Amino acid sequence: MIDSHCHLDFAESEVERAAILTRARAAGVSTFVCIGSGEDTSSARRAVAIAAAEPDVYAAVGVHPHDVARMTEADWTELDRLARAPRVVGVGETGLDYHYDRSPRDAQREAYARFVALARAVKRPVISHVRDAHDDALDVLAASGAAEVGGVIHCFTGGVAEARRYVDLGHHLSFSGILTFKNAQPIREAAAFAPLDRILIETDAPFLAPIPHRGKKNEPAFMAETLRVLAELRGADVAAIEAATAENTRRLFGLA
């Protein structure tokens, strides 16, 4: 399995992170994409450092939509440098979050388009966080030329209609532990619908632990539960979905 989206830099210590990685590897996770996207550029710096130290970890760099209103030109300069570092395979997570609106929506849209421009400049895919904002996200992705580098809608929370529009735009969809929640029927329907060559799996650890771990701090070792449910929804063998999602992740991010 490949965890296409986890926040290893959120571990409370290097000892805790080492234990998380050990448990994940024992559970069959072969590769991790560590998303360096928090309230400022410090998360990106940490992700790049972790990827440099761990042979099975890659990094992505960004600033979360919640916090883009506080970004400075110095932040953009630093992210441009970090995005070009070895083992950085994506730009983000970026995107739009209209559920919490912690940054003004116009600031979110402006930053999202600028992150797409950065992704195009460094020739890396865009990793998008989209919550209650699918129409505007699709508009930004289309207008800013995101199809040139491709990307993924992480922790996909739309339904079939939204899934179809992202796929038509050349994007992938990544499914998290939410897929195991019984009240997530539209997301489950989208997971069954999505083309096999466009689906990824992720944990978004330490968030969104799947059933039966719900309520605990999530970690990559729990990803098998999401994989199992995804296979059930698609009426497919677990091994086949594991192989397909891993290959899709390698192709999207250009992993070795």
PyRosetta script that sets phi, psi and omega in degrees:
from pyrosetta import init, pose_from_sequence

init()
pose = pose_from_sequence("MIDSHCHLDFAESEVERAAILTRARAAGVSTFVCIGSGEDTSSARRAVAIAAAEPDVYAAVGVHPHDVARMTEADWTELDRLARAPRVVGVGETGLDYHYDRSPRDAQREAYARFVALARAVKRPVISHVRDAHDDALDVLAASGAAEVGGVIHCFTGGVAEARRYVDLGHHLSFSGILTFKNAQPIREAAAFAPLDRILIETDAPFLAPIPHRGKKNEPAFMAETLRVLAELRGADVAAIEAATAENTRRLFGLA")
pose.set_psi(1, 149.5)
pose.set_omega(1, 172.8)
pose.set_phi(2, -120.0)
pose.set_psi(2, 123.9)
pose.set_omega(2, 174.5)
pose.set_phi(3, -84.6)
pose.set_psi(3, 104.9)
pose.set_omega(3, -173.1)
pose.set_phi(4, -79.9)
pose.set_psi(4, -4.0)
pose.set_omega(4, -177.5)
pose.set_phi(5, -162.3)
pose.set_psi(5, 102.5)
pose.set_omega(5, 176.0)
pose.set_phi(6, -145.3)
pose.set_psi(6, 156.4)
pose.set_omega(6, -176.3)
pose.set_phi(7, -110.5)
pose.set_psi(7, 72.4)
pose.set_omega(7, -179.4)
pose.set_phi(8, -63.6)
pose.set_psi(8, -25.2)
pose.set_omega(8, -178.8)
pose.set_phi(9, -72.9)
pose.set_psi(9, -9.1)
pose.set_omega(9, 178.3)
pose.set_phi(10, -83.1)
pose.set_psi(10, -4.9)
pose.set_omega(10, 177.6)
pose.set_phi(11, -58.7)
pose.set_psi(11, 146.7)
pose.set_omega(11, -174.1)
pose.set_phi(12, -73.9)
pose.set_psi(12, -18.7)
pose.set_omega(12, 179.6)
pose.set_phi(13, -159.2)
pose.set_psi(13, 166.5)
pose.set_omega(13, 176.2)
pose.set_phi(14, -64.6)
pose.set_psi(14, -33.7)
pose.set_omega(14, 178.5)
pose.set_phi(15, -64.1)
pose.set_psi(15, -45.0)
pose.set_omega(15, 178.6)
pose.set_phi(16, -63.4)
pose.set_psi(16, -42.5)
pose.set_omega(16, -179.7)
pose.set_phi(17, -63.1)
pose.set_psi(17, -41.4)
pose.set_omega(17, 178.4)
pose.set_phi(18, -61.2)
pose.set_psi(18, -40.4)
pose.set_omega(18, 179.1)
pose.set_phi(19, -67.5)
pose.set_psi(19, -39.6)
pose.set_omega(19, 177.7)
pose.set_phi(20, -61.0)
pose.set_psi(20, -45.6)
pose.set_omega(20, -179.6)
pose.set_phi(21, -65.5)
pose.set_psi(21, -39.7)
pose.set_omega(21, 179.1)
pose.set_phi(22, -62.4)
pose.set_psi(22, -44.9)
pose.set_omega(22, 179.7)
pose.set_phi(23, -65.4)
pose.set_psi(23, -39.7)
pose.set_omega(23, -179.5)
pose.set_phi(24, -65.6)
pose.set_psi(24, -45.1)
pose.set_omega(24, 179.1)
pose.set_phi(25, -61.2)
pose.set_psi(25, -39.4)
pose.set_omega(25, 178.5)
pose.set_phi(26, -66.3)
pose.set_psi(26, -27.9)
pose.set_omega(26, -179.7)
pose.set_phi(27, -85.4)
pose.set_psi(27, -1.7)
pose.set_omega(27, 175.5)
pose.set_phi(28, 102.8)
pose.set_psi(28, 12.9)
pose.set_omega(28, 175.8)
pose.set_phi(29, -87.4)
pose.set_psi(29, 120.2)
pose.set_omega(29, -174.5)
pose.set_phi(30, -95.9)
pose.set_psi(30, -23.8)
pose.set_omega(30, -172.4)
pose.set_phi(31, -149.6)
pose.set_psi(31, 148.3)
pose.set_omega(31, -177.0)
pose.set_phi(32, -132.9)
pose.set_psi(32, 136.8)
pose.set_omega(32, 169.1)
pose.set_phi(33, -107.0)
pose.set_psi(33, 109.2)
pose.set_omega(33, -177.3)
pose.set_phi(34, -88.1)
pose.set_psi(34, 119.1)
pose.set_omega(34, -174.3)
pose.set_phi(35, -91.7)
pose.set_psi(35, 109.3)
pose.set_omega(35, 179.3)
pose.set_phi(36, -91.4)
pose.set_psi(36, 78.9)
pose.set_omega(36, -176.1)
pose.set_phi(37, -145.8)
pose.set_psi(37, 98.4)
pose.set_omega(37, 179.2)
pose.set_phi(38, -127.1)
pose.set_psi(38, -143.1)
pose.set_omega(38, -175.7)
pose.set_phi(39, -80.1)
pose.set_psi(39, -14.0)
pose.set_omega(39, 176.6)
pose.set_phi(40, -153.7)
pose.set_psi(40, -167.0)
pose.set_omega(40, -175.1)
pose.set_phi(41, -80.6)
pose.set_psi(41, -3.9)
pose.set_omega(41, -179.1)
pose.set_phi(42, -63.9)
pose.set_psi(42, -34.8)
pose.set_omega(42, 178.1)
pose.set_phi(43, -63.4)
pose.set_psi(43, -41.5)
pose.set_omega(43, 178.3)
pose.set_phi(44, -62.7)
pose.set_psi(44, -42.3)
pose.set_omega(44, 178.4)
pose.set_phi(45, -61.2)
pose.set_psi(45, -43.3)
pose.set_omega(45, -179.5)
pose.set_phi(46, -64.9)
pose.set_psi(46, -41.6)
pose.set_omega(46, -179.8)
pose.set_phi(47, -61.8)
pose.set_psi(47, -42.3)
pose.set_omega(47, 178.6)
pose.set_phi(48, -62.9)
pose.set_psi(48, -39.8)
pose.set_omega(48, 179.6)
pose.set_phi(49, -67.3)
pose.set_psi(49, -40.5)
pose.set_omega(49, 179.1)
pose.set_phi(50, -64.0)
pose.set_psi(50, -44.0)
pose.set_omega(50, 179.7)
pose.set_phi(51, -63.1)
pose.set_psi(51, -33.7)
pose.set_omega(51, 178.4)
pose.set_phi(52, -69.5)
pose.set_psi(52, -26.2)
pose.set_omega(52, -175.3)
pose.set_phi(53, -94.9)
pose.set_psi(53, -21.9)
pose.set_omega(53, -174.2)
pose.set_phi(54, -116.9)
pose.set_psi(54, 121.0)
pose.set_omega(54, -174.1)
pose.set_phi(55, -67.6)
pose.set_psi(55, -16.5)
pose.set_omega(55, -179.7)
pose.set_phi(56, -107.9)
pose.set_psi(56, 13.7)
pose.set_omega(56, 180.0)
pose.set_phi(57, -116.5)
pose.set_psi(57, 133.1)
pose.set_omega(57, 172.2)
pose.set_phi(58, -116.3)
pose.set_psi(58, 168.3)
pose.set_omega(58, -175.2)
pose.set_phi(59, -128.0)
pose.set_psi(59, 157.0)
pose.set_omega(59, 166.3)
pose.set_phi(60, -131.5)
pose.set_psi(60, 154.8)
pose.set_omega(60, -174.6)
pose.set_phi(61, -131.7)
pose.set_psi(61, 139.3)
pose.set_omega(61, 178.4)
pose.set_phi(62, -175.6)
pose.set_psi(62, -168.1)
pose.set_omega(62, 170.5)
pose.set_phi(63, -133.9)
pose.set_psi(63, 136.4)
pose.set_omega(63, -175.1)
pose.set_phi(64, -64.5)
pose.set_psi(64, 146.0)
pose.set_omega(64, 177.9)
pose.set_phi(65, -53.3)
pose.set_psi(65, -30.2)
pose.set_omega(65, 178.6)
pose.set_phi(66, -55.8)
pose.set_psi(66, -29.7)
pose.set_omega(66, -164.4)
pose.set_phi(67, -118.1)
pose.set_psi(67, 6.5)
pose.set_omega(67, -173.0)
pose.set_phi(68, -68.9)
pose.set_psi(68, -22.3)
pose.set_omega(68, -179.3)
pose.set_phi(69, -63.7)
pose.set_psi(69, -20.7)
pose.set_omega(69, -179.1)
pose.set_phi(70, -94.7)
pose.set_psi(70, -0.1)
pose.set_omega(70, -176.8)
pose.set_phi(71, -67.9)
pose.set_psi(71, 145.1)
pose.set_omega(71, 177.9)
pose.set_phi(72, -113.3)
pose.set_psi(72, 169.5)
pose.set_omega(72, 176.1)
pose.set_phi(73, -63.2)
pose.set_psi(73, -31.2)
pose.set_omega(73, 176.5)
pose.set_phi(74, -63.5)
pose.set_psi(74, -36.8)
pose.set_omega(74, 176.9)
pose.set_phi(75, -62.9)
pose.set_psi(75, -44.4)
pose.set_omega(75, 179.5)
pose.set_phi(76, -63.4)
pose.set_psi(76, -39.7)
pose.set_omega(76, 178.1)
pose.set_phi(77, -62.7)
pose.set_psi(77, -43.4)
pose.set_omega(77, 179.6)
pose.set_phi(78, -65.3)
pose.set_psi(78, -42.1)
pose.set_omega(78, -179.6)
pose.set_phi(79, -66.2)
pose.set_psi(79, -34.6)
pose.set_omega(79, 175.0)
pose.set_phi(80, -60.8)
pose.set_psi(80, -41.5)
pose.set_omega(80, 178.2)
pose.set_phi(81, -67.4)
pose.set_psi(81, -46.3)
pose.set_omega(81, -177.9)
pose.set_phi(82, -64.7)
pose.set_psi(82, -36.1)
pose.set_omega(82, -178.0)
pose.set_phi(83, -63.9)
pose.set_psi(83, -19.2)
pose.set_omega(83, -179.4)
pose.set_phi(84, -97.5)
pose.set_psi(84, 3.4)
pose.set_omega(84, -178.6)
pose.set_phi(85, -72.4)
pose.set_psi(85, 153.6)
pose.set_omega(85, 175.5)
pose.set_phi(86, -57.5)
pose.set_psi(86, 142.3)
pose.set_omega(86, 175.9)
pose.set_phi(87, 71.9)
pose.set_psi(87, 10.8)
pose.set_omega(87, 168.7)
pose.set_phi(88, -90.4)
pose.set_psi(88, 119.9)
pose.set_omega(88, -171.0)
pose.set_phi(89, -116.4)
pose.set_psi(89, -0.8)
pose.set_omega(89, -179.2)
pose.set_phi(90, -159.6)
pose.set_psi(90, 163.6)
pose.set_omega(90, 176.3)
pose.set_phi(91, -114.4)
pose.set_psi(91, 121.7)
pose.set_omega(91, -179.3)
pose.set_phi(92, 136.6)
pose.set_psi(92, -178.2)
pose.set_omega(92, 15.9)
pose.set_phi(93, -82.9)
pose.set_psi(93, 143.8)
pose.set_omega(93, 175.4)
pose.set_phi(94, -129.7)
pose.set_psi(94, -173.2)
pose.set_omega(94, 176.7)
pose.set_phi(95, 133.2)
pose.set_psi(95, -149.5)
pose.set_omega(95, -175.0)
pose.set_phi(96, -136.2)
pose.set_psi(96, 132.2)
pose.set_omega(96, 174.8)
pose.set_phi(97, -128.9)
pose.set_psi(97, 99.1)
pose.set_omega(97, 179.1)
pose.set_phi(98, -93.5)
pose.set_psi(98, 1.5)
pose.set_omega(98, 177.8)
pose.set_phi(99, -75.4)
pose.set_psi(99, -46.0)
pose.set_omega(99, -179.3)
pose.set_phi(100, -99.6)
pose.set_psi(100, -27.6)
pose.set_omega(100, 178.8)
pose.set_phi(101, 52.7)
pose.set_psi(101, 44.3)
pose.set_omega(101, -179.3)
pose.set_phi(102, -75.7)
pose.set_psi(102, -19.6)
pose.set_omega(102, 166.0)
pose.set_phi(103, -119.6)
pose.set_psi(103, 147.1)
pose.set_omega(103, 178.9)
pose.set_phi(104, -55.5)
pose.set_psi(104, 146.3)
pose.set_omega(104, -174.2)
pose.set_phi(105, -62.8)
pose.set_psi(105, -36.9)
pose.set_omega(105, 179.1)
pose.set_phi(106, -66.5)
pose.set_psi(106, -35.6)
pose.set_omega(106, 176.3)
pose.set_phi(107, -66.4)
pose.set_psi(107, -38.5)
pose.set_omega(107, 177.6)
pose.set_phi(108, -62.6)
pose.set_psi(108, -46.2)
pose.set_omega(108, -178.7)
pose.set_phi(109, -64.2)
pose.set_psi(109, -41.4)
pose.set_omega(109, 179.8)
pose.set_phi(110, -63.0)
pose.set_psi(110, -45.6)
pose.set_omega(110, -179.7)
pose.set_phi(111, -66.4)
pose.set_psi(111, -39.1)
pose.set_omega(111, 179.6)
pose.set_phi(112, -58.8)
pose.set_psi(112, -48.6)
pose.set_omega(112, 179.0)
pose.set_phi(113, -61.8)
pose.set_psi(113, -36.8)
pose.set_omega(113, -179.8)
pose.set_phi(114, -69.7)
pose.set_psi(114, -35.7)
pose.set_omega(114, 176.0)
pose.set_phi(115, -67.2)
pose.set_psi(115, -37.2)
pose.set_omega(115, 175.4)
pose.set_phi(116, -62.4)
pose.set_psi(116, -41.1)
pose.set_omega(116, 177.4)
pose.set_phi(117, -61.7)
pose.set_psi(117, -39.5)
pose.set_omega(117, 176.6)
pose.set_phi(118, -63.4)
pose.set_psi(118, -44.2)
pose.set_omega(118, 179.1)
pose.set_phi(119, -59.0)
pose.set_psi(119, -41.3)
pose.set_omega(119, 178.7)
pose.set_phi(120, -66.6)
pose.set_psi(120, -37.5)
pose.set_omega(120, -179.0)
pose.set_phi(121, -65.4)
pose.set_psi(121, -37.6)
pose.set_omega(121, -177.8)
pose.set_phi(122, -99.1)
pose.set_psi(122, -0.1)
pose.set_omega(122, 177.4)
pose.set_phi(123, 58.8)
pose.set_psi(123, 52.0)
pose.set_omega(123, 176.0)
pose.set_phi(124, -128.3)
pose.set_psi(124, 148.9)
pose.set_omega(124, 178.8)
pose.set_phi(125, -68.2)
pose.set_psi(125, 159.2)
pose.set_omega(125, -178.8)
pose.set_phi(126, -96.8)
pose.set_psi(126, 132.6)
pose.set_omega(126, 177.1)
pose.set_phi(127, -107.0)
pose.set_psi(127, 113.8)
pose.set_omega(127, -170.3)
pose.set_phi(128, -109.3)
pose.set_psi(128, 135.2)
pose.set_omega(128, 169.2)
pose.set_phi(129, -103.2)
pose.set_psi(129, 118.9)
pose.set_omega(129, -178.1)
pose.set_phi(130, -131.8)
pose.set_psi(130, 117.7)
pose.set_omega(130, 177.9)
pose.set_phi(131, -133.1)
pose.set_psi(131, 120.4)
pose.set_omega(131, -179.7)
pose.set_phi(132, 55.1)
pose.set_psi(132, 36.2)
pose.set_omega(132, -174.1)
pose.set_phi(133, -151.4)
pose.set_psi(133, 30.9)
pose.set_omega(133, -172.2)
pose.set_phi(134, -63.4)
pose.set_psi(134, -41.7)
pose.set_omega(134, -178.3)
pose.set_phi(135, -61.2)
pose.set_psi(135, -48.0)
pose.set_omega(135, -179.6)
pose.set_phi(136, -67.7)
pose.set_psi(136, -36.8)
pose.set_omega(136, 179.0)
pose.set_phi(137, -62.8)
pose.set_psi(137, -44.2)
pose.set_omega(137, 178.0)
pose.set_phi(138, -62.2)
pose.set_psi(138, -38.9)
pose.set_omega(138, 178.1)
pose.set_phi(139, -63.9)
pose.set_psi(139, -44.7)
pose.set_omega(139, -179.7)
pose.set_phi(140, -64.3)
pose.set_psi(140, -45.6)
pose.set_omega(140, -178.9)
pose.set_phi(141, -60.8)
pose.set_psi(141, -42.9)
pose.set_omega(141, -179.1)
pose.set_phi(142, -68.6)
pose.set_psi(142, -44.5)
pose.set_omega(142, -175.5)
pose.set_phi(143, -70.7)
pose.set_psi(143, -27.9)
pose.set_omega(143, -175.2)
pose.set_phi(144, -95.6)
pose.set_psi(144, 2.7)
pose.set_omega(144, 175.4)
pose.set_phi(145, 76.8)
pose.set_psi(145, 30.4)
pose.set_omega(145, -178.6)
pose.set_phi(146, -62.2)
pose.set_psi(146, -26.3)
pose.set_omega(146, -179.3)
pose.set_phi(147, -60.2)
pose.set_psi(147, -21.3)
pose.set_omega(147, 179.9)
pose.set_phi(148, -62.0)
pose.set_psi(148, -35.1)
pose.set_omega(148, -178.1)
pose.set_phi(149, -114.5)
pose.set_psi(149, -12.4)
pose.set_omega(149, -179.1)
pose.set_phi(150, 75.7)
pose.set_psi(150, -177.5)
pose.set_omega(150, -179.2)
pose.set_phi(151, 172.0)
pose.set_psi(151, -172.0)
pose.set_omega(151, -177.4)
pose.set_phi(152, -141.7)
pose.set_psi(152, 138.7)
pose.set_omega(152, 170.8)
pose.set_phi(153, -90.2)
pose.set_psi(153, 103.9)
pose.set_omega(153, -174.0)
pose.set_phi(154, -77.0)
pose.set_psi(154, 151.0)
pose.set_omega(154, 179.9)
pose.set_phi(155, 45.7)
pose.set_psi(155, 57.4)
pose.set_omega(155, -172.6)
pose.set_phi(156, -58.0)
pose.set_psi(156, 129.8)
pose.set_omega(156, -177.3)
pose.set_phi(157, -124.8)
pose.set_psi(157, 15.9)
pose.set_omega(157, 177.0)
pose.set_phi(158, -92.6)
pose.set_psi(158, -169.9)
pose.set_omega(158, 175.8)
pose.set_phi(159, -111.2)
pose.set_psi(159, -163.2)
pose.set_omega(159, -176.6)
pose.set_phi(160, -62.4)
pose.set_psi(160, -41.5)
pose.set_omega(160, -177.6)
pose.set_phi(161, -60.6)
pose.set_psi(161, -45.6)
pose.set_omega(161, 179.4)
pose.set_phi(162, -68.1)
pose.set_psi(162, -40.0)
pose.set_omega(162, 179.0)
pose.set_phi(163, -58.1)
pose.set_psi(163, -44.2)
pose.set_omega(163, -179.2)
pose.set_phi(164, -61.5)
pose.set_psi(164, -40.1)
pose.set_omega(164, -178.1)
pose.set_phi(165, -67.7)
pose.set_psi(165, -41.0)
pose.set_omega(165, 177.6)
pose.set_phi(166, -66.0)
pose.set_psi(166, -42.1)
pose.set_omega(166, 178.9)
pose.set_phi(167, -62.3)
pose.set_psi(167, -42.0)
pose.set_omega(167, 178.5)
pose.set_phi(168, -62.5)
pose.set_psi(168, -25.9)
pose.set_omega(168, 178.8)
pose.set_phi(169, -84.8)
pose.set_psi(169, -0.5)
pose.set_omega(169, 178.3)
pose.set_phi(170, 91.6)
pose.set_psi(170, 12.8)
pose.set_omega(170, -176.8)
pose.set_phi(171, -96.9)
pose.set_psi(171, 162.2)
pose.set_omega(171, 173.9)
pose.set_phi(172, -100.6)
pose.set_psi(172, 164.0)
pose.set_omega(172, 176.9)
pose.set_phi(173, -122.7)
pose.set_psi(173, 132.0)
pose.set_omega(173, 179.1)
pose.set_phi(174, -113.4)
pose.set_psi(174, 133.6)
pose.set_omega(174, -176.0)
pose.set_phi(175, -111.1)
pose.set_psi(175, 137.3)
pose.set_omega(175, -175.2)
pose.set_phi(176, -112.7)
pose.set_psi(176, -166.9)
pose.set_omega(176, 178.7)
pose.set_phi(177, -61.1)
pose.set_psi(177, -18.3)
pose.set_omega(177, 176.8)
pose.set_phi(178, -56.8)
pose.set_psi(178, -28.4)
pose.set_omega(178, -179.2)
pose.set_phi(179, -59.3)
pose.set_psi(179, -24.8)
pose.set_omega(179, -178.7)
pose.set_phi(180, -85.0)
pose.set_psi(180, -7.6)
pose.set_omega(180, -177.8)
pose.set_phi(181, -81.9)
pose.set_psi(181, 130.9)
pose.set_omega(181, -176.0)
pose.set_phi(182, -67.5)
pose.set_psi(182, -22.3)
pose.set_omega(182, -178.7)
pose.set_phi(183, -90.3)
pose.set_psi(183, 13.4)
pose.set_omega(183, -177.5)
pose.set_phi(184, -107.0)
pose.set_psi(184, 43.6)
pose.set_omega(184, -171.8)
pose.set_phi(185, -59.2)
pose.set_psi(185, -44.0)
pose.set_omega(185, 179.1)
pose.set_phi(186, -60.2)
pose.set_psi(186, -37.1)
pose.set_omega(186, 178.5)
pose.set_phi(187, -68.4)
pose.set_psi(187, -40.6)
pose.set_omega(187, 178.8)
pose.set_phi(188, -63.8)
pose.set_psi(188, -38.2)
pose.set_omega(188, 177.0)
pose.set_phi(189, -65.8)
pose.set_psi(189, -38.4)
pose.set_omega(189, 177.8)
pose.set_phi(190, -65.4)
pose.set_psi(190, -36.5)
pose.set_omega(190, 179.1)
pose.set_phi(191, -66.7)
pose.set_psi(191, -34.6)
pose.set_omega(191, 177.6)
pose.set_phi(192, -73.3)
pose.set_psi(192, -30.6)
pose.set_omega(192, -176.6)
pose.set_phi(193, -80.5)
pose.set_psi(193, -38.7)
pose.set_omega(193, -167.7)
pose.set_phi(194, -57.1)
pose.set_psi(194, 140.7)
pose.set_omega(194, 176.8)
pose.set_phi(195, -57.0)
pose.set_psi(195, 141.8)
pose.set_omega(195, -175.3)
pose.set_phi(196, -58.5)
pose.set_psi(196, -31.8)
pose.set_omega(196, -176.8)
pose.set_phi(197, -85.8)
pose.set_psi(197, 8.8)
pose.set_omega(197, -179.8)
pose.set_phi(198, -122.1)
pose.set_psi(198, 11.3)
pose.set_omega(198, -176.4)
pose.set_phi(199, -109.8)
pose.set_psi(199, 139.4)
pose.set_omega(199, 174.0)
pose.set_phi(200, -124.0)
pose.set_psi(200, 166.1)
pose.set_omega(200, 171.9)
pose.set_phi(201, -125.0)
pose.set_psi(201, 155.0)
pose.set_omega(201, -176.4)
pose.set_phi(202, -155.4)
pose.set_psi(202, 168.2)
pose.set_omega(202, 171.7)
pose.set_phi(203, -107.2)
pose.set_psi(203, -31.0)
pose.set_omega(203, -167.8)
pose.set_phi(204, 57.7)
pose.set_psi(204, 25.4)
pose.set_omega(204, 179.1)
pose.set_phi(205, -55.3)
pose.set_psi(205, 138.9)
pose.set_omega(205, 13.9)
pose.set_phi(206, -92.3)
pose.set_psi(206, 18.7)
pose.set_omega(206, -177.4)
pose.set_phi(207, -100.3)
pose.set_psi(207, 162.7)
pose.set_omega(207, 166.1)
pose.set_phi(208, 59.6)
pose.set_psi(208, 49.6)
pose.set_omega(208, 177.3)
pose.set_phi(209, -60.3)
pose.set_psi(209, 136.9)
pose.set_omega(209, -180.0)
pose.set_phi(210, -75.7)
pose.set_psi(210, 159.9)
pose.set_omega(210, 167.6)
pose.set_phi(211, -63.4)
pose.set_psi(211, 132.8)
pose.set_omega(211, 14.1)
pose.set_phi(212, -97.2)
pose.set_psi(212, 18.0)
pose.set_omega(212, -177.2)
pose.set_phi(213, -99.9)
pose.set_psi(213, 6.5)
pose.set_omega(213, -175.2)
pose.set_phi(214, -56.6)
pose.set_psi(214, 135.7)
pose.set_omega(214, -176.8)
pose.set_phi(215, 98.4)
pose.set_psi(215, -15.5)
pose.set_omega(215, 176.4)
pose.set_phi(216, -94.6)
pose.set_psi(216, 166.4)
pose.set_omega(216, 171.1)
pose.set_phi(217, -69.6)
pose.set_psi(217, 124.5)
pose.set_omega(217, -176.6)
pose.set_phi(218, -73.9)
pose.set_psi(218, 154.5)
pose.set_omega(218, 174.2)
pose.set_phi(219, -153.5)
pose.set_psi(219, 159.8)
pose.set_omega(219, -174.8)
pose.set_phi(220, -57.1)
pose.set_psi(220, -26.1)
pose.set_omega(220, 179.3)
pose.set_phi(221, -61.0)
pose.set_psi(221, -19.9)
pose.set_omega(221, -177.7)
pose.set_phi(222, -87.2)
pose.set_psi(222, 0.8)
pose.set_omega(222, -171.5)
pose.set_phi(223, -66.3)
pose.set_psi(223, -23.2)
pose.set_omega(223, -179.8)
pose.set_phi(224, -58.5)
pose.set_psi(224, -29.7)
pose.set_omega(224, 179.3)
pose.set_phi(225, -66.0)
pose.set_psi(225, -41.8)
pose.set_omega(225, 177.2)
pose.set_phi(226, -65.6)
pose.set_psi(226, -42.8)
pose.set_omega(226, 178.3)
pose.set_phi(227, -59.2)
pose.set_psi(227, -43.2)
pose.set_omega(227, -178.4)
pose.set_phi(228, -62.7)
pose.set_psi(228, -44.5)
pose.set_omega(228, -179.9)
pose.set_phi(229, -67.6)
pose.set_psi(229, -39.4)
pose.set_omega(229, 177.9)
pose.set_phi(230, -59.7)
pose.set_psi(230, -43.0)
pose.set_omega(230, 178.4)
pose.set_phi(231, -63.9)
pose.set_psi(231, -41.9)
pose.set_omega(231, 178.2)
pose.set_phi(232, -60.6)
pose.set_psi(232, -45.6)
pose.set_omega(232, -178.5)
pose.set_phi(233, -62.6)
pose.set_psi(233, -31.0)
pose.set_omega(233, -178.4)
pose.set_phi(234, -94.7)
pose.set_psi(234, -0.6)
pose.set_omega(234, -179.3)
pose.set_phi(235, 61.7)
pose.set_psi(235, 39.0)
pose.set_omega(235, -174.2)
pose.set_phi(236, -125.5)
pose.set_psi(236, 163.9)
pose.set_omega(236, 176.6)
pose.set_phi(237, -72.1)
pose.set_psi(237, 139.6)
pose.set_omega(237, -178.7)
pose.set_phi(238, -57.8)
pose.set_psi(238, -42.5)
pose.set_omega(238, -178.3)
pose.set_phi(239, -62.4)
pose.set_psi(239, -36.7)
pose.set_omega(239, 179.7)
pose.set_phi(240, -67.4)
pose.set_psi(240, -41.6)
pose.set_omega(240, 178.9)
pose.set_phi(241, -70.0)
pose.set_psi(241, -37.4)
pose.set_omega(241, 176.4)
pose.set_phi(242, -59.6)
pose.set_psi(242, -47.0)
pose.set_omega(242, -179.1)
pose.set_phi(243, -64.8)
pose.set_psi(243, -42.3)
pose.set_omega(243, -177.7)
pose.set_phi(244, -66.7)
pose.set_psi(244, -46.3)
pose.set_omega(244, -178.8)
pose.set_phi(245, -66.0)
pose.set_psi(245, -36.1)
pose.set_omega(245, 177.7)
pose.set_phi(246, -65.7)
pose.set_psi(246, -44.4)
pose.set_omega(246, 179.5)
pose.set_phi(247, -65.0)
pose.set_psi(247, -40.8)
pose.set_omega(247, 178.0)
pose.set_phi(248, -60.6)
pose.set_psi(248, -41.5)
pose.set_omega(248, 180.0)
pose.set_phi(249, -66.4)
pose.set_psi(249, -43.6)
pose.set_omega(249, 177.9)
pose.set_phi(250, -60.7)
pose.set_psi(250, -42.4)
pose.set_omega(250, -178.3)
pose.set_phi(251, -67.6)
pose.set_psi(251, -46.1)
pose.set_omega(251, -177.3)
pose.set_phi(252, -61.5)
pose.set_psi(252, -45.7)
pose.set_omega(252, -174.1)
pose.set_phi(253, -95.2)
pose.set_psi(253, -1.3)
pose.set_omega(253, -180.0)
pose.set_phi(254, 65.7)
pose.set_psi(254, 38.7)
pose.set_omega(254, -178.0)
pose.set_phi(255, -77.7)
pose.set_psi(255, 150.2)
pose.set_omega(255, 179.3)
pose.set_phi(256, -69.6)
pose.dump_pdb("model.pdb")
